Amino acid sequence: MDTRELDKKYVANTYARQDVVFVRGQGAEVFDEDDKRYIDLGAGIAVNEFGLSDPVWAAAVTEQVSKLQHMSNLYYTEPCVSLAKMLCERTGMRKVFFGNSGAEANECAIKTARKWAFDKYGDESRATIVTLKNSFHGRTITTLSATGQDAFHTKFGPFTPGFVHASAQDAGEFRSLAEKGNCCAVMMELIQGEGGVVPLTQSYVDEVVKIAREYDLLLIVDEVQTGNGRTGTLYAYEQFGFMPDIVTTAKGLGGGLPLGACLLGERVEHTLSYGDHGSTFGGNPVACAGAVSILERIDDTLLEGVRRKGEYIKSALTGAKGVRSVTGMGLMVGILTEKPAGEVVRAALKRGVVPLTAHEKVRLLPPLNITDEQLKEAVEILKEVIGE
Ligand SMILES: Cc1ncc(COP(=O)(O)O)c(C=O)c1O
């Protein structure tokens, strides 16, 4: 049996896979089992920051794997500490809790916000968290509850209570929820990724920050997809001009190994204490050693390149035949096409380009080090496929 048939027989049917088996890659190029070359515009959904077979990351990971692949969080290990220090120094956050995924990072944020309110107000009367409509925060039962899309709120109930969803267009709706006095936090993606690469407006974010401060709600920013250089700054909130209380991230931070992080700011740095939270693999030395090698290379030059390449994609596609709109920041781009997005992706794959979809849009999340030549080649093919 070939890989496709074995997958259908033995792997749970949760993914509608594209008709391709990838076997190896180098940077932004990936090859299938027939050695056909593709340009990767998805990076494993914003994970492979420096592409495939990234030699720096691979060296950091292999060095660590041959020294100490895992120890329990009952003991100190150096890579976890180094990574936490780097994250805090670069963001101004105070402490980090490590898990293994975006959903786990968000679970930690939710627990932290509720405990913070419990400690401050003495009971669970402010346990509710406001999230935004069209958001996506993960696949656990609690992060599905947090996710503001009705499509995720059927079949798997009962869901975790304590979430309300506000329209991202209307700060008045957020104010009326905050006024009730039963909320401890608002959690938002600054660009709604799975929701179709929809950036929040600066004026909406300004209002949310103001109202959250007025009613003593924590500001949680979900940077699982937008984080780690993807939008042209280390974290997207930097471009919106405010300081969150909690930042969650994952995906690109690990560069290909499972790693999630919940960054805790000044107001919540002492909220979690012994026994409040934990994870067997969270902060694993191998994943953290790889992440240190990723974070070290997200410097001004790389970020400038991300912004420039993002602008190139936008200007090349805006107004092109078959393109209705282009949204996003840096190398996180959504393209609304006249053709269905799925059709565009399938046609692009045939032509050796690997884009993604998000809702009704074609979504691009290429490796941050994709070369100008690779990007140009891929965008030209995409343009043809969209306009055909
Ligand atoms: C904004 C956001 N939050 C959370 C998640 C969940 O991350 P994970 O799949 O690592 O649990 C995702 C995944 O796409 C995401 O985009």
The ligand as an ORCA input file, in Angstrom:
! r2SCAN-3c Opt
* xyz 0 1
  C      -4.320     32.103     16.755
  C      -4.206     30.656     17.092
  N      -4.351     30.266     18.369
  C      -4.246     28.968     18.712
  C      -4.006     28.008     17.772
  C      -3.886     26.567     18.196
  O      -2.554     26.165     18.119
  P      -2.169     24.616     18.189
  O      -2.694     23.985     16.937
  O      -0.668     24.615     18.255
  O      -2.792     24.070     19.411
  C      -3.840     28.366     16.434
  C      -3.611     27.346     15.411
  O      -3.784     27.540     14.247
  C      -3.945     29.731     16.085
  O      -3.809     30.130     14.819
*
